[in-house]
Amino acid sequence: MASTRQQINFEHWANMQSFAAIKAAQLPVPEALAILAHSVAISNFWAARAEATKEDGELWPTLSKTYLESGLLRLKDRWLKLAGKTALDTEIRYLNREGVESSNRFDKILQEVLLHGGASQRPDSVHTALKGLRSAKIDGLHTRPPAPGILKPATAHNKAKADAEPQKPKVSVPE
């Protein structure tokens, strides 16, 4: 099994491959850019919880290509730093978006971030959004379904919300 550091580096590589495919597209691809921006936002969201800092930003942000590229580089460094100072079995406590106290182990949070990100789900989504403008470097990556029960809901109400299928908003992305 790959080390935590290797997994984070691979996630960064997959993110950069998706970003390269978006940049190489001859036509604007706002949906593909939005999918990648969402993955980065989710990763930053969980990193803030692991750092016990304020969770800022939207989960479906509108980001420029320039901002997204620099954000991807900062994200890799952020997770490598977290992984270097946080034991995998550390219990991370936080208030969820409904204000309910919740907790998850660091390894489960990291697993959720990696399952949500580029190495597992995004290439097919980005490829679909690119409508045939594919990057050969990421064609070999396969989609894995998210593992059930990775992050435990704090209450029955949260479980019901987590079980409901999220609605992806329409997003416009500036160039």
Backbone as numpy.savetxt, mean C-alpha at the origin, in Angstrom:
# Nx Ny Nz CAx CAy CAz Cx Cy Cz
12.31 -18.35 3.49 11.46 -17.16 3.49 12.35 -15.91 3.49
11.94 -14.93 2.77 12.70 -13.69 2.67 12.66 -12.93 4.00
13.74 -12.24 4.28 13.79 -11.42 5.48 12.87 -10.22 5.33
12.58 -9.58 6.45 11.73 -8.38 6.42 12.36 -7.32 5.51
13.65 -7.14 5.63 14.36 -6.16 4.80 14.22 -6.50 3.31
14.37 -7.79 2.96 14.22 -8.22 1.58 12.80 -7.97 1.08
11.81 -8.24 1.92 10.42 -8.03 1.52 10.14 -6.56 1.26
10.67 -5.69 2.12 10.47 -4.25 1.94 11.17 -3.79 0.66
12.37 -4.26 0.43 13.10 -3.90 -0.79 12.38 -4.41 -2.04
11.82 -5.62 -1.96 11.07 -6.15 -3.10 9.81 -5.34 -3.35
9.13 -4.96 -2.28 7.93 -4.12 -2.41 8.29 -2.80 -3.10
9.42 -2.21 -2.69 9.86 -0.97 -3.32 10.15 -1.19 -4.81
10.83 -2.29 -5.13 11.11 -2.61 -6.53 9.80 -2.73 -7.32
8.81 -3.45 -6.77 7.53 -3.62 -7.46 6.83 -2.27 -7.65
6.87 -1.42 -6.61 6.29 -0.08 -6.72 6.96 0.70 -7.85
8.28 0.64 -7.90 9.01 1.40 -8.92 8.75 0.83 -10.32
8.56 -0.47 -10.45 8.23 -1.06 -11.74 6.85 -0.60 -12.20
5.89 -0.57 -11.28 4.57 -0.06 -11.62 4.65 1.41 -12.03
5.43 2.18 -11.28 5.58 3.60 -11.59 6.25 3.79 -12.95
7.26 2.97 -13.25 7.94 3.06 -14.55 6.97 2.76 -15.68
6.08 1.79 -15.50 5.09 1.46 -16.52 4.13 2.64 -16.74
3.76 3.29 -15.66 2.87 4.46 -15.76 3.57 5.60 -16.50
4.83 5.86 -16.13 5.59 6.93 -16.79 5.81 6.65 -18.27
5.99 5.37 -18.63 6.28 5.00 -20.01 5.04 5.04 -20.91
3.87 5.05 -20.32 2.63 5.05 -21.11 2.58 6.32 -21.96
2.19 6.16 -23.20 2.11 7.29 -24.13 0.88 8.16 -23.88
-0.13 7.61 -23.24 -1.36 8.33 -22.96 -1.48 8.55 -21.45
-2.23 9.56 -21.01 -2.45 9.73 -19.57 -3.16 8.49 -19.01
-2.74 8.05 -17.85 -3.33 6.87 -17.21 -3.69 7.21 -15.75
-4.68 8.08 -15.56 -4.99 8.53 -14.20 -5.44 7.39 -13.28
-6.13 6.38 -13.79 -6.56 5.30 -12.91 -5.36 4.50 -12.40
-4.40 4.22 -13.27 -3.21 3.49 -12.85 -2.42 4.30 -11.81
-2.30 5.59 -12.04 -1.61 6.45 -11.08 -2.36 6.49 -9.75
-3.69 6.50 -9.82 -4.50 6.51 -8.60 -4.33 5.22 -7.80
-4.23 4.08 -8.49 -4.04 2.80 -7.80 -2.71 2.79 -7.06
-1.67 3.26 -7.70 -0.36 3.31 -7.06 -0.36 4.32 -5.91
-0.98 5.47 -6.11 -1.07 6.48 -5.04 -1.83 5.92 -3.84
-2.87 5.13 -4.09 -3.63 4.51 -3.00 -2.75 3.54 -2.21
-1.98 2.73 -2.91 -1.09 1.78 -2.24 -0.08 2.51 -1.36
0.47 3.60 -1.87 1.43 4.41 -1.10 0.72 5.02 0.11
-0.49 5.51 -0.07 -1.23 6.12 1.04 -1.51 5.10 2.14
-1.91 3.88 1.75 -2.18 2.83 2.74 -0.90 2.50 3.50
0.21 2.40 2.79 1.49 2.09 3.43 1.89 3.19 4.41
1.72 4.45 4.00 2.02 5.57 4.90 1.08 5.59 6.10
-0.17 5.26 5.87 -1.19 5.20 6.92 -0.77 4.21 8.02
-0.37 2.99 7.61 0.03 1.98 8.58 1.39 2.32 9.21
2.28 2.92 8.46 3.57 3.33 9.02 3.35 4.35 10.14
2.43 5.28 9.94 2.13 6.27 10.97 1.61 5.59 12.23
0.75 4.61 12.07 0.26 3.87 13.24 1.42 3.16 13.95
2.31 2.52 13.19 3.44 1.81 13.79 4.40 2.77 14.50
4.49 4.00 14.00 5.35 5.02 14.60 4.66 5.79 15.73
3.37 5.52 15.91 2.55 6.26 16.89 2.53 7.75 16.57
2.41 8.06 15.28 2.29 9.44 14.83 0.91 9.63 14.20
0.57 10.86 13.94 -0.73 11.19 13.37 -0.86 10.64 11.94
-1.99 10.01 11.68 -2.28 9.49 10.34 -2.84 10.64 9.51
-2.08 11.10 8.54 -2.51 12.20 7.71 -2.87 11.71 6.32
-3.69 12.47 5.65 -3.93 12.23 4.25 -5.12 11.34 3.95
-5.46 11.36 2.68 -6.57 10.57 2.15 -6.07 9.19 1.78
-6.97 8.22 1.80 -6.59 6.86 1.38 -6.62 6.71 -0.14
-7.32 7.60 -0.83 -7.31 7.65 -2.31 -6.87 9.05 -2.73
-5.59 9.39 -2.50 -5.12 10.75 -2.79 -4.94 11.00 -4.28
-4.91 12.26 -4.62 -4.57 12.70 -5.97 -3.14 13.21 -5.91
-2.22 12.49 -6.55 -0.81 12.84 -6.48 -0.25 13.03 -7.88
0.66 13.98 -8.02 1.36 14.14 -9.29 2.41 13.04 -9.43
2.87 12.79 -10.65 3.91 11.78 -10.86 5.18 12.14 -10.09
5.54 13.41 -10.07 6.75 13.85 -9.37 6.64 13.58 -7.88
5.51 13.95 -7.29 5.33 13.74 -5.85 5.28 12.25 -5.53
4.64 11.47 -6.38 4.54 10.04 -6.15 5.91 9.38 -6.19
6.74 9.76 -7.13 8.07 9.16 -7.23 8.90 9.44 -5.98
8.90 10.68 -5.51 9.67 11.00 -4.30 9.04 10.32 -3.08
7.72 10.21 -3.08 7.04 9.52 -1.99 7.40 8.05 -1.90
7.58 7.41 -3.06 7.98 6.00 -3.08 9.36 5.81 -2.45
10.27 6.71 -2.74 11.62 6.62 -2.16 11.58 6.83 -0.64
10.81 7.80 -0.19 10.70 8.05 1.26 10.04 6.87 1.96
9.07 6.26 1.31 8.34 5.14 1.90 9.25 3.95 2.17
10.10 3.63 1.23 11.04 2.52 1.42 11.91 2.78 2.65
12.49 3.97 2.75 13.34 4.30 3.88 12.56 4.26 5.20
11.32 4.72 5.16 10.48 4.74 6.37 10.26 3.33 6.90
9.90 2.39 6.01 9.64 1.01 6.44 10.93 0.30 6.85
12.03 0.55 6.16 13.30 -0.06 6.57 13.71 0.41 7.97
13.50 1.69 8.24 13.81 2.23 9.57 12.90 1.59 10.62
11.61 1.51 10.33 10.66 0.88 11.27 11.04 -0.57 11.53
11.33 -1.31 10.48 11.66 -2.73 10.62 12.96 -2.92 11.39
13.87 -1.97 11.28 15.14 -2.05 11.99 15.03 -1.82 13.48
13.99 -1.11 13.90 13.87 -0.79 15.33 12.66 -1.41 16.01
11.83 -2.15 15.26 10.59 -2.71 15.82 10.62 -4.23 15.70
10.51 -4.91 16.82 10.43 -6.37 16.79 9.13 -6.79 16.12
9.18 -7.89 15.38 8.00 -8.35 14.65 6.81 -8.63 15.56
7.05 -9.06 16.79 5.95 -9.40 17.70 5.49 -8.21 18.56
5.99 -7.01 18.27 5.58 -5.82 19.01 4.11 -5.52 18.74
3.35 -5.31 19.80 1.94 -4.97 19.68 1.83 -3.46 19.44
1.22 -3.08 18.33 1.05 -1.67 17.96 -0.37 -1.27 18.35
-0.48 -0.28 19.21 -1.80 0.19 19.67 -2.09 1.53 19.01
-3.35 1.71 18.61 -3.75 2.92 17.91 -5.26 3.09 18.02
-5.73 4.29 17.70 -7.16 4.53 17.57 -7.50 4.39 16.09
-8.51 3.57 15.80 -8.89 3.43 14.39 -9.66 4.66 13.94
-10.08 4.67 12.71 -10.75 5.87 12.15 -12.07 6.19 12.84
-12.68 5.20 13.51 -13.91 5.44 14.27 -13.63 5.85 15.71
-12.33 5.95 16.07 -11.94 6.35 17.41 -11.91 5.21 18.41
-11.98 3.97 17.93 -11.96 2.81 18.81 -10.52 2.33 18.98
-10.13 2.07 20.22 -8.77 1.58 20.46 -8.62 0.19 19.85
-7.55 0.01 19.10 -7.27 -1.25 18.42 -5.79 -1.56 18.55
-5.43 -2.79 18.20 -4.02 -3.15 18.19 -3.79 -4.31 17.23
-2.58 -4.35 16.71 -2.12 -5.43 15.84 -0.63 -5.56 16.04
-0.14 -6.77 15.85 1.31 -6.97 15.92 1.96 -6.35 14.68
3.21 -5.92 14.87 3.94 -5.28 13.78 4.04 -6.19 12.56
4.29 -7.49 12.76 4.41 -8.40 11.62 3.11 -8.50 10.84
1.96 -8.40 11.51 0.67 -8.46 10.82 0.42 -7.17 10.03
0.83 -6.04 10.60 0.72 -4.77 9.89 1.60 -4.79 8.64
2.83 -5.24 8.80 3.74 -5.31 7.66 3.19 -6.26 6.60
2.64 -7.38 7.03 2.06 -8.34 6.08 0.90 -7.70 5.31
0.06 -6.95 6.00 -1.06 -6.28 5.34 -0.57 -5.28 4.31
0.45 -4.50 4.68 1.01 -3.51 3.76 1.58 -4.20 2.52
2.31 -5.29 2.72 2.91 -6.00 1.59 1.84 -6.67 0.72
0.79 -7.21 1.34 -0.28 -7.83 0.57 -1.09 -6.79 -0.20
-1.16 -5.59 0.33 -1.93 -4.52 -0.32 -1.14 -3.88 -1.46
0.16 -4.08 -1.45 1.03 -3.32 -2.33 1.38 -3.95 -3.64
2.44 -3.41 -4.22 2.84 -3.70 -5.59 3.23 -5.12 -5.88
3.86 -5.80 -4.95 4.35 -7.14 -5.24 3.23 -8.16 -5.33
2.04 -7.81 -4.86 1.00 -8.82 -4.83 -0.22 -8.48 -5.67
-0.75 -7.28 -5.53 -2.03 -6.99 -6.17 -1.94 -5.97 -7.29
-1.09 -4.98 -7.15 -1.14 -3.84 -8.04 -0.78 -4.12 -9.49
0.17 -4.97 -9.83 0.53 -5.07 -11.25 -0.66 -5.38 -12.16
-1.51 -6.33 -11.76 -2.66 -6.62 -12.60 -3.61 -5.43 -12.68
-3.81 -4.74 -11.56 -4.68 -3.57 -11.55 -4.11 -2.45 -12.41
-2.80 -2.22 -12.25 -2.15 -1.19 -13.06 -2.20 -1.58 -14.53
-1.93 -2.84 -14.81 -1.98 -3.29 -16.21 -3.36 -3.10 -16.80
-4.39 -3.43 -16.04 -5.75 -3.23 -16.53 -5.98 -1.75 -16.80
-5.55 -0.91 -15.87 -5.73 0.54 -16.04 -4.93 1.07 -17.23
-3.78 0.47 -17.48 -2.97 0.90 -18.62 -3.55 0.44 -19.95
-4.53 -0.47 -19.91 -5.23 -0.95 -21.11 -4.27 -1.39 -22.20
-3.40 -2.32 -21.82 -2.51 -2.90 -22.81 -1.14 -2.26 -22.90
-0.92 -1.14 -22.24 0.39 -0.49 -22.26 1.21 -1.11 -21.13
1.71 -2.33 -21.35 2.29 -3.14 -20.28 3.81 -3.00 -20.20
4.32 -3.18 -18.99 5.75 -3.20 -18.77 6.19 -4.65 -18.65
7.09 -5.09 -19.50 7.54 -6.48 -19.49 8.18 -6.85 -18.15
8.76 -5.87 -17.47 9.44 -6.17 -16.21 8.47 -6.58 -15.11
7.20 -6.22 -15.21 6.27 -6.62 -14.15 5.23 -7.62 -14.63
5.33 -8.07 -15.87 4.38 -9.05 -16.36 4.44 -10.37 -15.60
5.59 -10.74 -15.07 5.73 -12.01 -14.39 5.19 -12.04 -12.97
4.83 -10.89 -12.43 4.30 -10.85 -11.06 2.84 -11.29 -11.08
2.46 -12.05 -10.09 1.11 -12.60 -10.05 0.34 -12.01 -8.87
-0.96 -11.93 -9.04 -1.83 -11.42 -8.00 -2.10 -12.51 -6.97
-2.00 -12.15 -5.70 -2.38 -13.05 -4.62 -3.56 -12.42 -3.92
-4.58 -13.20 -3.57 -5.69 -12.62 -2.81 -5.22 -12.27 -1.40
-5.79 -11.23 -0.80 -5.39 -10.89 0.56 -5.74 -12.03 1.51
-4.88 -12.28 2.46 -5.13 -13.33 3.44 -6.24 -12.89 4.39
-7.23 -13.74 4.65 -8.32 -13.35 5.54 -7.84 -13.20 6.98
-8.41 -12.24 7.67 -8.16 -12.08 9.09 -6.79 -11.59 9.47
-6.09 -10.93 8.56 -4.75 -10.46 8.90 -4.83 -9.40 10.00
-5.72 -8.45 9.82 -5.88 -7.42 10.83 -7.22 -7.64 11.52
-7.19 -7.78 12.83 -8.41 -8.11 13.55 -9.20 -6.84 13.87
-10.50 -6.84 13.61 -11.33 -5.70 13.99 -11.48 -5.65 15.52
-11.57 -4.46 16.06 -11.67 -4.31 17.50 -13.08 -4.62 18.00
-14.09 -4.44 17.17 -15.47 -4.65 17.60 -16.25 -5.34 16.49
-17.44 -5.82 16.84 -18.30 -6.45 15.84 -18.68 -5.43 14.77
-18.88 -4.17 15.16 -19.19 -3.11 14.20 -18.07 -2.96 13.18
-16.83 -2.95 13.66 -15.69 -2.82 12.75 -15.57 -4.04 11.85
-15.87 -5.23 12.38 -15.81 -6.43 11.57 -16.82 -6.34 10.43
-18.02 -5.89 10.74 -19.04 -5.75 9.69 -18.59 -4.75 8.63
-17.98 -3.65 9.06 -17.47 -2.67 8.10 -16.33 -3.25 7.27
-15.46 -4.03 7.93 -14.33 -4.62 7.22 -14.79 -5.66 6.20
-15.89 -6.35 6.52 -16.41 -7.36 5.61 -17.11 -6.75 4.40
-17.60 -5.51 4.56 -18.27 -4.85 3.44 -17.25 -4.49 2.37
-17.62 -4.63 1.13 -16.69 -4.32 0.04 -16.49 -2.81 -0.05
-15.22 -2.33 -0.01 -14.97 -0.89 -0.10 -15.32 -0.36 -1.48
-15.79 0.84 -1.51 -16.10 1.51 -2.77 -14.95 2.40 -3.14
-14.41 2.20 -4.33 -13.29 3.03 -4.79 -13.86 4.29 -5.44
-13.51 5.46 -4.92 -14.03 6.69 -5.51 -13.39 6.98 -6.88
-14.09 7.74 -7.69 -13.53 8.21 -8.95 -12.46 9.23 -8.60
-11.32 9.14 -9.25 -10.19 10.01 -8.92 -9.67 10.65 -10.19
-9.39 11.93 -10.10 -8.71 12.59 -11.21 -7.29 12.89 -10.76
-6.34 12.64 -11.62 -4.93 12.77 -11.25 -4.27 13.79 -12.16
-3.65 14.83 -11.57 -2.96 15.81 -12.39 -1.66 15.23 -12.93
-1.24 15.70 -14.06 0.02 15.24 -14.66 1.18 15.98 -14.04
